[in-house]
């Protein structure tokens, strides 16, 4: 599936992807279980999956780490977290990611809002050239990974 950029503003990036034949529980788990995150997003993940819990995602070959705190944790419907790279300067208002999962027939529509960006050229470059491009790369990987889990009859309770 392709990532669709929904109407966005200069301060927010909004994208969506429709993932077929899987449950919201499976998709939610792929965002918060380190052993699942490693297959589609970050090779190394440390996660405290709860409201107020912290996460740390590391790409060792790039020597970069993304960190944040879960500000909304409502499985399997909504997940929100702060977004801070270790190599970027501190922001007065940290970026946030907000994910909603909505069941539509046999599919799940994942909508992701990333922001809030300032009007600066650097933030607009970050919004389009980095984050939009990044989500267009990683969300199809999430879809493919979920499809593989579904085909193999994965049981998340094991």
C-alpha positions as CSV (number, residue, x, y, z in Angstrom):
1,X,0.0,0.0,0.0
2,X,1.0,3.5,-0.6
3,X,1.2,6.3,1.9
4,X,-1.3,9.0,1.2
5,X,-0.4,12.6,2.2
6,X,-3.7,14.1,3.5
7,X,-4.3,17.8,3.6
8,X,-1.6,19.2,5.8
9,X,-0.6,22.6,7.0
10,X,2.8,24.2,7.4
11,X,2.7,23.2,11.1
12,X,1.6,19.6,10.6
13,X,2.2,16.7,8.4
14,X,-0.7,14.3,8.0
15,X,-0.3,10.9,6.3
16,X,-2.4,7.7,6.1
17,X,-2.0,4.2,5.0
18,X,-4.7,1.4,4.7
19,X,-3.4,-2.0,5.9
20,X,-5.6,-4.9,4.9
21,X,-6.6,-8.1,6.7
22,X,-5.0,-7.3,10.0
23,X,-6.3,-6.1,13.3
24,X,-5.6,-2.8,15.1
25,X,-4.1,-4.9,17.9
26,X,-1.4,-6.2,15.6
27,X,-0.6,-2.8,14.2
28,X,-0.5,-1.2,17.7
29,X,1.8,-4.0,18.9
30,X,4.2,-3.3,16.0
31,X,4.6,0.3,17.3
32,X,5.3,-0.7,21.0
33,X,7.0,-4.1,21.1
34,X,10.8,-4.0,20.6
35,X,11.0,-7.4,18.9
36,X,8.4,-6.2,16.3
37,X,9.7,-2.6,15.9
38,X,13.1,-4.1,14.9
39,X,11.6,-5.7,11.8
40,X,10.1,-2.6,10.2
41,X,11.5,0.6,11.8
42,X,14.5,0.6,14.2
43,X,17.0,-2.3,14.6
44,X,17.3,-1.6,18.3
45,X,14.4,-0.5,20.5
46,X,13.9,0.0,24.2
47,X,10.3,0.6,25.1
48,X,8.3,1.1,28.3
49,X,4.8,0.7,26.7
50,X,2.5,2.7,28.9
51,X,1.2,6.2,29.3
52,X,4.2,8.3,30.4
53,X,6.6,5.5,29.4
54,X,9.8,6.3,27.5
55,X,11.0,4.8,24.2
56,X,14.4,4.9,22.6
57,X,15.0,3.7,19.0
58,X,18.5,3.4,17.8
59,X,20.0,2.9,14.3
60,X,23.6,1.8,15.2
61,X,25.0,2.1,11.7
62,X,23.9,5.7,11.6
63,X,24.8,6.4,15.2
64,X,21.5,8.1,15.8
65,X,18.8,7.6,18.4
66,X,15.2,8.8,18.5
67,X,13.7,9.2,21.9
68,X,10.5,10.3,23.5
69,X,7.6,9.8,25.9
70,X,4.2,8.3,25.3
71,X,1.6,11.1,25.9
72,X,-1.4,9.0,24.7
73,X,-1.5,5.2,25.1
74,X,-4.9,3.7,24.3
75,X,-4.4,0.3,22.7
76,X,-5.4,-0.5,20.0
77,X,-6.8,2.8,18.9
78,X,-4.5,5.7,19.6
79,X,-0.8,6.2,20.3
80,X,1.0,9.6,20.7
81,X,4.6,10.3,21.6
82,X,7.2,13.1,21.7
83,X,9.9,13.0,19.0
84,X,13.5,14.0,19.7
85,X,16.7,12.9,17.9
86,X,19.9,12.9,19.9
87,X,21.7,14.8,17.2
88,X,19.2,17.7,16.9
89,X,19.2,20.8,19.1
90,X,16.5,21.2,21.8
91,X,13.2,22.6,20.7
92,X,11.0,24.9,22.8
93,X,8.1,22.7,21.8
94,X,9.1,19.1,21.0
95,X,7.7,17.5,17.9
96,X,4.9,15.0,18.5
97,X,3.5,12.1,16.6
98,X,-0.1,11.1,17.0
99,X,-1.4,7.8,15.4
100,X,-5.0,6.6,15.2
101,X,-6.1,3.2,14.0
102,X,-9.6,2.9,12.6
103,X,-11.2,-0.4,11.4
104,X,-12.8,-0.1,8.0
105,X,-14.4,-3.4,6.8
106,X,-11.4,-5.8,6.8
107,X,-8.8,-3.1,6.7
108,X,-7.2,-0.8,9.3
109,X,-6.6,2.9,8.4
110,X,-3.6,4.3,10.1
111,X,-3.6,8.1,10.2
112,X,-0.4,9.8,11.5
113,X,-0.1,13.4,12.4
114,X,3.5,14.7,12.9
115,X,4.2,18.3,14.2
116,X,4.1,21.0,15.3
117,X,6.5,22.6,12.9
118,X,7.5,26.3,12.8
119,X,7.4,28.4,9.6
120,X,11.2,28.4,9.4
121,X,12.8,27.0,6.3
122,X,14.6,24.4,8.4
123,X,11.4,23.1,9.9
124,X,9.6,23.0,6.5
125,X,12.6,21.1,5.1
126,X,12.3,18.7,8.1
127,X,8.5,18.3,7.5
128,X,8.7,17.5,3.8
129,X,12.2,16.3,2.9
130,X,12.8,14.3,6.1
131,X,9.6,13.3,7.8
132,X,7.2,12.9,4.8
133,X,10.0,11.0,3.0
134,X,10.7,8.9,6.1
135,X,7.0,7.9,6.7
136,X,6.6,7.1,2.9
137,X,9.5,4.7,3.4
138,X,8.7,3.2,6.8
139,X,4.9,2.9,6.8
140,X,4.9,0.5,3.7
141,X,7.5,-1.6,5.6
142,X,5.0,-1.7,8.6
143,X,2.3,-2.8,6.1
144,X,4.5,-5.5,4.6
145,X,5.6,-6.8,8.0
146,X,2.0,-6.9,9.3
147,X,1.0,-8.8,6.2
148,X,3.8,-11.3,6.8
149,X,2.7,-11.8,10.4
150,X,-0.9,-12.3,9.3
151,X,0.1,-14.9,6.6
152,X,2.2,-16.8,9.2
153,X,-0.6,-16.7,11.7
154,X,1.3,-14.8,14.4
155,X,0.0,-14.9,17.9
156,X,1.0,-11.9,19.9
157,X,0.2,-13.6,23.2
158,X,3.0,-16.1,22.8
